[in-house]
Amino acid sequence: MSEQLANIEKKILQVVEELKKLQRENTVLAEENKKLKADLAVQSDRIGHLTQRLYNTQQALAGQRGNSETESSQKLRKQIDQYIVEIDKCIEWLQNA
């Protein structure tokens, strides 16, 4: 009888240790999840901001378009290309996260 109680006590202690281990792991994962969500929010905001800047630049460029490309429209085109590269990097980062 005492041997059975000892076995039960041993198994209970094992279960308690496993529970503590899982709780610690859960805490670590919850913190990591919280950090990743914050990172995602920052990147999403950045994408939104860059998209808005791209839209504004495209609107400015559309207003300046003529038959010949001026120096300022060439600058705007370069700026748009830079925004597109930044947006692509953000999208790639989000897909890899």
Buried (B, 14 or more C-beta within 10 A) or exposed (E): EEEEEEEEEEEEEEEEEEEEEEEEEEEEEEEEEEEEEEEEEEBEEBBEEBEEBBEEBBEBBEEEEEEEEEEEBEEBBEBBEBBEEBBEBBEEBEEEE
